[in-house]
């Protein structure tokens, strides 16, 4: 009888432990714990304003830099794509604050653009910054592109030691702002 009670308690403890482990695993997935820099190169991800961009064909890694297919990326940024006839270039038009048109040559990716087997690829961070978007790299294989109107306004507050902290110093990181007052 004593043996049965002891093993029943052990079984209950094991059940509680497994329930806690499953809860933490589900919670971790829900709040967005991300893989770190150990991601494979095939897992390169780009998101625009929190929406992941799907690429077909897949991004390519060339000369230490990621290139993504132009058309799906430009579409997510709201840019128009034009190929002037008889030239080896692409012209992107659009932008955050005003209509900007930027011609980009296909010379070894110097302008952030290459042509590989008839598909135009570009460096997403290079083009995003050119057209006024904010970019953040949470890991080596992730890039977040954000329209400036979706960012919190800039401000500075003292931390617990009285040191001034700027919101911009935390961009690209999950940040919890705790504000309280006493009247």
C-alpha positions, 0 to 999 in steps of 0.5 A, a space after each residue: 500500500 505504501 509503495 502504491 501511494 509513493 508511485 501515485 505521487 511520483 506519477 502526479 509529479 511527473 504529469 505536472 512537470 510534463 504539463 509545465 514543459 508543454 505550457 512553456 513550449 506553447 508559450 514560447 511559440 506564441 510570444 515569438 522566441 526566435 532562433 538565433 544566429 544558428 539558422 541555416 542560410 536557406 532560412 533567410 526571412 524578410 518581413 515588411 511591416 510585420 508581414 513575411 514576404 514569400 519569394 519565388 524563386 528563393 533568395 540567393 546568397 552571393 559574395 557574402 550578401 543576400 539577394 531577394 527577387 525584385 518583384 515580390 519585394 518591390 510589391 510589398 514596399 509599394 514600389 513600381 518596377 520599370 525595365 527601360 528597353 535596351 538597357 541593363 538596368 531597372 528603375 524603381 519608383 515610389 518612396 515613403 515621403 515623395 515619389 522617388 525614381 532610382 535607376 539601378 545598374 546590373 553591374 556585379 551588385 554594386 547598386 544592390 541589383 544583379 540579374 541571375 538567369 533572367 531574374 532580377 535580384 536585389 539587396 533588400 536592406 540597400 533598397 529599403 533604406 534608399 526609399 526611406 524605410 527603416 531596416 533591422 536585423 534581429 539575426 544574421 538570416 532575418 531582415 525586418 523592413 518597417 515603414 516609418 509611420 509604423 514606428 513609435 515616436 522618438 523620446 528619451 527617458 531616464 533609466 533607474 540609475 538616472 542615465 538617459 535612454 533613447 527609444 531608438 537605441 532599442 529599435 529592432 529589439 523587443 522592448 517593454 516600457 513600464 510607466 507609472 505615476 504618483 499623484 
